[in-house]
Amino acid sequence: MSRFNLFKLAGILLVLTSLNLYGQKKEITSKEYSDIFQRIERETNKLAFRLNTERAFFDPKGTNIRRTEKGFSENLPDGSLRIYREITDYDPNRTRVLESIKIASIQYQREDNKNWEITSEGPKAEKSEPEAENKYRKYYLTKNVRYGKKTVDILEFEEEFVSGETDPANGKVHETTIFQSQKWYSENGLWLRFELVKERLNPRAAVILSLSDYEYDPTIKIEKPIK
């Protein structure tokens, strides 16, 4: 991912998170949030779709980008999955390409266009910071929001919590307050877009920015890379 695309991503998230919504935003319960989320998730997973994602990871001060990711996942109703990711680490400056395909119970993986291998492990997920103390969680629903030429609903989840971070220099654990905001855009009962903003507080600094768009495509095919 180029730095131009990264700044575009940050700009998009900044605009959308400060958007003056036409719909009425109301707080809902965790159960209401879960019920709505699961209903849309079920309907979305009945279709073939591609999820295009850009992510930016910042250093502890939130001033410099330490890693970016750009890629997509293709998903079929039968559970078949293909993932493609370009990961750029800026110190040292290196870009890797990771691919995986899952068909039934078989997982295939390769890195940097090398030979495919069969493996039981999926792509490694980001290590999440351990939650020590949850300060608050809130759930929101905003209906009938004007989004470009579309009218969408926005399902939101916000939380603030205290997390313990280990300093690699001395091994000591420091407590850090984290704010996280997730927004799910839906249209006609299907997912349309997902945004994630994660920040450290006191002092305020970006940790992760992520933007994902759903693209529904009935022509998607996922085949075994090894015959």
Secondary structure, DSSP 4 states (H G I P E B T S, - for coil): --HHHHHHHHHHHHHHHT---SSPEEEE-HHHHHHHHHHHHHHHTTS-EEEEEEEEEE-TTSSSEEEEEEEEEEE-TTS-EEEEEEEEEETTEEEEEEEEEEETTEEEEEETT---EEES--PPPPPPPPEEEEEEEEEEEEEEEEETTEEEEEEEEEEEEEEEEE-TTT--EEEEEEEEEEEEEEETTEEEEEEEEEEEETTTEEEEEEEEEEEE-TT-----S--
